[in-house]
Amino acid sequence: MSSTEIRLSGSGGQGLLLAGIILAEAAILDGKNAVQTQSYGPEARGGASKSEVIISEGDIYYPKVRKPNVFLALTQEAYNKYVGSTCEEGVIIADESVEITDVKCAKKYSLPILDTAKNVVGRAMVANIVALGTINEITGLVSPEALEKAVLNRVPKGTEELNRKALETGREICNIK
Amino acid sequence: MTNRQAKLMQGNEACLEGAIAAGMRFFAGYPITPSTEIAEGASERLPLVGGKFIQMEDEIGSMAAVIGASLAGLKAMTATSGPGMSLKLENLGYASLTEIPCVIVNVQRGGPSTGLPTSPAQADIMQARWGAHGDHPAIALYPNSVSEAYSVTVTAFNLAEKYRMPVILLMDEVIGHMRERVVLPDENELQIIDRTKASVPPEEYLPYKADPDGGVPEMPAFGEGYRYHVTGLIHSENGFPTTDAEKTAILLNRLMKKIDNNLDDIIKYQEDSLDDAEIVLIAYGSTARSAKSAMDMAREQGIAVGLFRPITIWPFAEDKVKEIAGKAKKIIVPEMNLGQYRYEIERAAAGKCEVIGINRADGEIITPEDIFEKIKGVL
């Protein structure tokens, strides 16, 4: 049974744990199976941290990501630490501040995720939601409807419009190139 | 795959929800990674269902409070990890001898001592059996998924109530922290077992009167008019201490028989593709998930591999392992410790087939590839 492995990495506090949960919940809304795991402890606070999701039509046994089909890096430190095992047919999506190295993979995207969150959407803290919009526009992991619903299920009341805008802007930056 | 009621849930969260569904209305604990979400969740959820949550001064106090709450008639639980489990053992032994139903969750992390706080391990297997001193009965269960973290917690409470004893629920950091798609059962469809209340009036009640052949004494709650003595000393039927050799033998024998006479009721396991298996993997908890993947990889290459997954770790599924050892050529036991359960399996296999370990105690998970490589290596 085919499954897709996703690794979201950045620095602790960028909301990637929540992004992983939202992505997994969107997959479940689409009727798929999903597992989410993350780094814990000192690693999860500052420094490089990661949140991982496996989405599958069937059962998922081993719960950890081994060869990500989709790899997101919002910081150079996280990129350097976690890019290594990315699948050869995989997609790398990195913030434009990250220098992408000569890793063998199908596609590499360098996009202004952090800058868009801060200066276009207007809040640096929504970078995780911008990233979700970007990732899904490129990979089509989940249906756009499920993703929006999963985002709105998880964000604090009163921030729905902000997050909807973050998601939409995340989609749009893929088409700027 | 149905979408109805499907949701993403964490293992620790599912354990707590299972406990509440089983009727747990008292939790005392001292939070510790990687079990903290259970205490945190209990502090939020219990007041909403009329229950009580107390954060105690330490793990010893938590275990004592759980025993007291259970004596007062509530289903009670605590949750911890290795360092806290070590502290709970004194009172765990007390609960075994005084026959107090309760559930102790141990979400295992790397040890010994404070060890590796955020890393997974499965190295408290023997502690779950022999941690408390003296001969005592033990039940320890081990789920391997978020869904089972819910259902096996319900089972843990049922066995605790049915046999009047502490039950250890073992998890590991992977199962405790991972989030997974689950569809929880309808609470009304769960089978819930409650302790047997007193069938005689207070003046006729003897707190430890039971069939010597593994009987379970009746248990009224403190506050219901039944006054009785509870002691960690060896006691006779009336609950008061005794040093009489015959009475001591009868009591200890009865405690052990509660388990030995009911192995079929207590021992739960999952068998996968054992019929034609030449190599059998025996694995539990998160490692069983890697073993299942490794088995599928082997089967795809035409290698006859099966999987036996104990859900009940203690009592040990001795007859089943003997049967496997009599049919298989090799048994492989992957576990995140240096070979604790393998010793038990070797003992049961008694030389009938080779038992090979795959062991890690460095905070890293045993992967499907690790197991698959070993399978190919022993062919």
Interface residues (C-beta under 8 A of the other chain):
Chain A: I21 A24 E25 I28 L29 G31 K32 N33 A34 V35 Q36 T37 Q38 Y40 G41 P42 E43 E57 I60 Y61 Y62 P63 K64 R66
Chain B: M1 T2 N3 A6 K7 L8 T33 P34 P117 T118 E173 V174 H177 M178 R179 E180 R181 S286 R289 S290 K292 S293 D296 I365 T367 P368
